Amino acid sequence: MCKAKEVFRPGARVCSLECAAEWSNRLRARERSEALKQQRLVDRVRREKLKPQHAWLREAQSAFNAYRRELCRIAGYRCICCGHALDWSGNKVDAGHYRSRGSAPHLRFVENNVWAQRKQCNRWGAGRAVDYRIGLIARIGVQAVEALEADQTPRTWSIEELKAIKLTYKNKLKALRTV
């Protein structure tokens, strides 16, 4: 809408033909922008429908691991297996699994199975399972560790469950960061 005091004609929104052309161009640009937004939304929904189960599993695992790392950072925990202080300044901390995702995939989303661990211990130290167990007993107790070791309950997750897990841990992470 033109802010000029002169009016091109009574009831008009513009003051001149040039102003009318500019106003029309702005309207078309706004309509194009809205159409692009709608198309992006439709494309995102289509991509999510085509995404396989393993992709959802990877995203849920990523959200879960980020939550567990942040929880350990806020609590001020040290590395679960070696006891060294964790360096949070860079990408030097993993969410280490006591029972690995390869040997016990049914425990991948069990919170007591995952604690902050230095990358040096987790990746290049092969997880340091014996030291991890000692640290885990100190942190959660012998009964909880033995229950974790005895848990052989098979678990599978549907795509809907993986979406819910991802959303749950994203929201938990957001809540941790706002505290």
N, C-alpha and C positions, 0 to 999 in steps of 0.2 A: 504494500500500500504506500502510495506516495505521500510525502510529508510536506509537499509544497502547498503554499496558500492558494495559488491559482488552481482552478479546476478546469480540466479539458472540456468537460460538459457536466451538467448537473447529475449527481448520483454516481459519477465515475470514480474509480479508485486511483486513477493516474492523472498526471498533469499534462502529458504530451505523448506523442507517438513513440518517441525514444524511451520514455519511462514505461510505456505499455509493453514494448518489446523486451525491456530488461525484466520487468515483472513476469512476463510470460516465460522467459528463459529460466528464471529462478523456480517457477512452478514446475516446469518440465524436469529440471535437475532434481528437485525434491521427489517427484514421482519416480524418476529413474533410480534414485537412491533407495526408495522404499521397495521398488520391484527387485533390486539386487539383494536387499535384506531378506525378502521373502524367498528368493531363489536359493540363497545360502542356507536358510533354515531347511528348505525342502531337501537340498543336497546333503546336509548334515544328517537328517533323518534317514535318508537312503543309505548313506555310508554306514551308519550304525546298524541298520538291518542286515547289511552285507558282511559286517565284521564277524569273524569266526570266534568260537568259544575260547581258543587259546589267546587271542588278542585281549578279550575281556579279562581273562585270568592274569595276564601280564599287567594290565592297568590296575586291577584290584590289588595285586601284590605290591605294585609300586606305591599305591596310596597307603596300604597297610604298613609297609616298611618306613615310609616317610613319617607316619604317625609314631611308630615305635622309636625312631631315631630322635624325633623332637621331644617325646616324653622323657627319654633318657637324658637329653641335653638339659631340659628344664630341671629335672631332678638332680642333676650334677653327678650322674654316675660316671664311673671310670670304665675302662675296657673290661668286659666280663671275664676274659681269660687271663690277661697279663697284669691287670690292675693299673696300667699306665693311664695318665690323664688323656682324655680324648681331645684331639685338635679339631675344633668345630669351624675353624677359619676357612677351610677349603673343603674339597670333596675327599676327606680322609677317613670317614666313618661309614661303616656298613651296618646294616641291620642283620646281624649274624644269627643264624638258626642253630640251636643246639642239635636237634635232629634235623638233618639237612632236608631240603625240599626234594632232593633226588631219592633219598632212602626212606623218607617219611612224608610224602606229599600231602597226606591227610592232616598234617600238623602245620601246614604253611601259614594258617591264619590263627593259630593258637598263641595268645599274647605271651604266656610264660615261656614259650619256646624261642622267642625272638628278643634279643637285647643288643644294645650298641656295642660294636666291636671295631677295633682298628682294622683298616684294610690290610695292613701288614700281617695281622694275626689271622684274619678271616680268609684272605685269598692266598697269600704266599705261605702262611703257616698251616694251611689245610684245615682251618677252623679250630685247631688246637683243642680237640674234643675233651681230652682229659682235664686240661686247665679250665676249659669252659664249664665242665661239670663241677669242679671245685668252686668256681666263682658262682655258679648257679645255686649250689647248695647253700652258700653263704648268703645269697640274696633272697631265695624263696623257700629254702628249707628242704630237708631230705625227703619228706613225704610227697611234696609237690614234684620233686625231680623224679622220684620213683613212679609216681602216677603218670608223668609225662613219658617216661621210658616204657611203661606198660601199656600205654594207649595204642591200640592197634585197630581202632574203630575205622573202617573204611568210610571215606567221605568223598562225595562228588558234588560239584556245584553246577547248577544250570546257569545259563546266561543271565536270567533275571536275578538269581542269587548273587552272582558276581557283580552285577550292576549295583545291587543293594549294599554289598560289602564295600565297593569302591566309594559309594556315596556316604556311607556311614563313617568310614575312616577319613574321608576328605572333610566331613563336618567336624569330626573329633579333632582333627589337626587344626582346623580354623578356630575352634573353641580354645585349644591350647595356646595358639598364637595371640589371641585377644586377651588372654589372662595376664 
